[in-house]
């Protein structure tokens, strides 16, 4: 199972207008969350609230969206949908849903109604779980330096608990070799999910390829979910370590024009990890899940008529 439903307590919804889109993850019940931002050009909402030592209220939902800074309005839409559903903590007669968010830089020639996209994605998540991958939701307008990006999911299991990743891959760098279809994340592949390709000795993973000529396009944003019980400090560490999954699957990573942001949430269905080795294993699983998910996003991306590179499946119709 590649999706997050195996971890319980979270549902995914998507909305798009054909050019860009939004993805919402709704948590039931609300969860503790941490965050780590390692890119040079982040676009985020409510991240300070999630840091250790701050209030750290339970989070009702998370939005991931296209649209550059305009896409942050998706969280407003999701918040309105949750308020109408009676979600949020009580402040007198009012409820306040807590909805952090992050955006990718996929803006091309028009500004979409990102508030509506966020509201619709959240409404879809409340109705049911949508575990599609590729060119869906926040991944509709995503690209990488060499092939189309998208949205991907992956889950890893450890003795301490399960760890899942939802990733929108819109990186400035490339997930593949410069001279062929071979993925950087291939050592972490499961069940031939990336096509089962074996890179030959001449595969060029050293050449730097970026999309800097397409100004304004960059960023990987992700959510890590675990069913192990973790507090905000531990979740922040989990998110920080999971960033390694970006570097394992994209080169170059964490550039000045990437706003790479990873959130981490605990559904607390299982006890806290017992001992340091269990914590380390959980962190390693988060790294693996993230690099697999960002690569699955590329594998499942579909061709598009808009600007940017072709889908991986189109560029390499015969893969060896």
C-alpha positions in Angstrom: 0.0 0.0 0.0 1.5 3.3 -1.1 -1.0 5.7 0.6 -1.4 7.1 4.1 -4.7 5.4 4.9 -2.7 2.5 6.5 -1.6 4.9 9.2 -5.1 6.0 10.2 -6.5 9.3 11.1 -5.9 11.2 7.9 -7.8 11.7 4.6 -6.5 13.3 1.4 -8.5 15.5 -1.0 -7.6 17.2 -4.3 -8.9 20.0 -6.5 -7.4 21.6 -9.6 -8.4 23.9 -12.6 -6.3 22.0 -15.2 -3.2 24.2 -14.7 -2.6 24.3 -11.0 -4.2 22.8 -7.9 -4.4 22.2 -4.2 -4.2 19.2 -1.9 -5.6 19.0 1.6 -5.0 16.4 4.3 -7.6 16.4 7.0 -6.8 14.8 10.4 -9.4 13.2 12.6 -8.8 13.7 15.4 -6.5 16.7 15.1 -2.7 15.9 15.5 0.5 17.3 16.8 2.8 18.5 14.0 6.4 19.7 13.5 8.0 21.3 10.5 11.5 21.9 8.9 12.2 24.4 6.2 15.5 23.9 4.3 15.0 25.6 1.0 16.0 29.2 0.2 12.6 30.4 -1.1 9.8 29.0 1.2 6.2 30.0 1.0 4.5 28.8 4.2 1.7 29.5 6.7 1.6 28.8 10.5 5.0 27.2 10.6 6.2 29.2 13.5 3.2 27.9 15.5 4.5 24.4 15.1 8.0 24.9 16.4 9.1 23.4 19.8 8.6 25.9 22.6 5.6 27.5 20.9 1.9 26.8 21.6 1.7 23.8 19.3 -2.1 23.5 19.1 -3.5 20.3 17.5 -3.7 20.7 13.7 -7.0 20.0 11.9 -5.7 20.0 8.3 -2.7 20.8 6.1 -2.8 22.4 2.6 -0.2 22.0 -0.1 -0.8 24.1 -3.1 0.5 25.6 -6.4 0.4 29.3 -7.2 3.5 30.7 -5.5 2.5 33.2 -2.7 -1.1 33.4 -4.1 -1.5 29.7 -3.3 -1.3 30.3 0.5 -5.0 31.4 0.2 -5.8 27.7 -0.2 -5.5 27.3 3.6 -8.1 30.1 4.0 -10.5 28.1 1.9 -9.8 24.9 3.8 -10.3 26.7 7.1 -13.7 27.9 6.0 -14.7 24.4 5.0 -13.6 23.0 8.3 -15.4 25.8 10.2 -18.6 25.0 8.4 -18.1 21.4 9.5 -17.8 22.4 13.1 -14.1 21.8 13.3 -11.5 23.8 15.3 -10.8 24.7 18.9 -13.4 26.8 20.7 -12.9 30.5 21.4 -16.1 31.6 23.0 -18.8 31.0 20.4 -16.3 30.7 17.6 -14.2 27.7 16.5 -10.7 28.2 15.0 -9.5 25.4 12.7 -5.7 25.2 12.6 -4.5 24.8 9.0 -0.8 25.2 8.2 0.2 25.2 4.6 3.0 25.5 2.0 3.2 26.3 -1.7 5.2 25.4 -4.8 6.2 27.9 -7.4 4.3 26.8 -10.5 2.8 30.2 -11.5 2.9 30.6 -15.3 0.5 33.2 -16.8 -2.6 33.6 -14.6 -3.7 33.5 -10.9 -6.2 30.9 -10.0 -8.9 31.1 -7.3 -6.7 29.3 -4.7 -9.1 29.9 -1.9 -11.8 28.0 -3.8 -9.3 25.3 -4.7 -8.3 24.9 -1.0 -12.0 24.8 0.1 -12.8 22.1 -2.6 -9.8 20.0 -1.8 -10.7 20.1 1.9 -14.3 19.2 1.2 -13.2 16.3 -0.9 -11.0 15.1 2.0 -13.9 15.2 4.4 -16.0 13.1 2.0 -13.3 10.4 1.5 -9.7 9.5 0.9 -8.2 10.1 -2.6 -4.8 8.4 -3.0 -4.2 9.1 -6.6 -0.7 10.0 -7.7 1.0 12.0 -10.4 -0.7 15.0 -12.0 -3.3 15.5 -9.4 -4.1 18.3 -6.9 -1.1 20.4 -6.0 1.0 18.3 -8.4 -0.9 19.3 -11.6 1.5 22.1 -12.5 4.6 20.6 -11.0 7.8 20.1 -13.0 11.4 19.2 -12.4 14.5 20.3 -14.4 14.2 17.4 -16.9 10.7 15.7 -16.6 7.3 16.6 -15.2 6.8 16.4 -11.5 3.7 15.7 -9.6 2.3 14.3 -6.3 3.5 11.0 -4.9 2.8 8.7 -1.9 4.8 6.1 -0.1 4.7 4.2 3.2 7.5 2.4 5.1 7.1 0.2 8.2 9.3 -0.2 11.2 9.0 -2.0 14.5 8.2 1.3 16.2 5.5 2.3 13.7 4.6 3.1 10.2 5.8 6.2 8.3 4.2 7.6 5.2 5.1 10.5 2.9 3.0 12.7 0.6 5.2 14.8 -1.6 4.7 17.5 -4.3 7.8 17.3 -6.5 8.4 20.7 -8.3 12.2 20.7 -7.7 14.7 23.0 -9.5 16.9 20.0 -9.9 16.5 16.6 -11.6 15.4 13.2 -10.4 17.1 11.3 -13.2 20.5 10.8 -14.8 21.5 13.4 -17.3 21.8 10.8 -20.1 18.9 8.4 -19.5 15.8 7.4 -17.6 17.5 6.1 -14.5 16.3 7.5 -11.1 18.6 8.7 -8.4 16.3 7.1 -5.8 16.5 3.6 -7.4 18.3 2.0 -4.4 15.2 2.6 -2.4 12.7 1.2 -5.0 10.1 -1.4 -3.9 8.4 -3.9 -6.2 9.7 -2.2 -9.4 7.6 1.0 -8.6 10.1 3.1 -10.7 10.2 0.6 -13.6 12.9 -1.7 -12.1 15.6 0.1 -14.1 19.3 -0.7 -13.3 21.6 2.2 -14.1 24.6 1.3 -16.3 28.1 2.4 -15.5 27.9 5.2 -17.9 24.8 6.8 -16.3 25.7 10.4 -15.6 24.4 11.4 -12.1 27.1 14.1 -11.7 26.0 16.7 -14.3 24.1 19.6 -12.9 20.7 20.2 -14.6 18.3 22.8 -13.4 15.3 24.8 -14.6 16.8 28.1 -13.7 15.9 29.4 -17.2 12.3 29.0 -16.2 12.3 31.6 -13.5 9.9 31.3 -10.6 9.6 27.5 -10.7 10.8 25.5 -7.8 10.2 23.7 -4.5 9.5 20.3 -3.0 6.8 20.3 -0.2 5.9 17.3 1.8 4.0 15.8 4.7 5.4 12.9 6.8 2.8 11.0 8.8 3.6 8.4 11.5 1.3 6.4 13.7 3.9 6.3 16.4 3.3 8.8 19.2 5.7 11.7 19.0 5.7 15.2 20.5 6.4 18.4 18.6 10.2 18.3 19.2 10.5 14.7 18.0 8.2 15.5 15.0 10.5 18.5 14.1 13.5 16.1 14.2 11.6 13.7 12.0 10.8 16.4 9.4 14.4 17.7 9.5 15.8 14.2 8.8 13.3 13.5 6.1 14.7 16.3 4.1 17.6 13.9 3.3 15.0 12.1 1.1 14.9 15.1 -1.2 18.7 15.1 -1.5 18.7 11.3 -2.2 16.2 11.7 -5.1 16.9 15.2 -6.5 20.2 16.9 -7.6 20.9 19.7 -6.9 18.5 19.9 -3.8 17.7 22.7 -1.4 18.8 25.4 -3.8 18.3 29.1 -3.3 15.1 29.0 -5.5 13.6 25.9 -3.8 11.3 26.5 -0.8 11.7 22.9 0.4 9.4 22.4 3.4 8.6 19.2 5.2 5.8 18.8 7.8 5.6 15.8 10.1 2.4 14.7 11.9 1.7 11.9 14.5 -1.7 10.1 14.5 -0.6 8.6 17.8 -2.1 5.1 17.1 0.9 3.4 18.5 3.1 4.0 21.6 6.2 6.2 21.5 9.4 4.6 20.0 11.2 2.7 22.7 14.9 3.8 22.8 17.2 5.6 20.5 17.5 2.9 17.9 13.7 2.9 17.4 13.8 6.7 16.9 16.7 6.4 14.4 14.8 3.6 12.5 11.7 5.8 12.3 13.8 8.7 10.9 15.4 6.5 8.3 12.0 5.2 7.3 10.8 8.8 6.8 13.8 9.5 4.5 13.1 6.4 2.5 9.4 7.2 2.2 10.0 10.7 1.1 12.5 9.8 -1.6 10.3 7.1 -2.9 7.2 9.4 -2.9 8.9 12.2 -4.9 10.1 9.6 -7.4 6.6 8.0 -7.7 5.3 11.5 -8.4 7.5 11.6 -11.6 6.6 8.0 -12.6 2.9 8.6 -12.4 2.9 12.1 -14.0 0.9 12.4 -17.2 1.7 14.4 -20.3 0.5 18.0 -20.3 0.0 20.6 -23.0 1.4 23.4 -20.9 5.0 24.7 -20.6 7.8 22.6 -19.1 9.5 19.3 -19.9 7.7 16.1 -21.0 6.5 13.4 -18.6 9.1 10.8 -17.8 6.9 8.1 -19.5 6.8 10.3 -22.7 10.4 11.2 -22.8 11.5 7.6 -22.3 8.8 5.5 -24.0 11.3 2.6 -24.3 13.2 2.4 -21.1 16.4 0.3 -20.7 
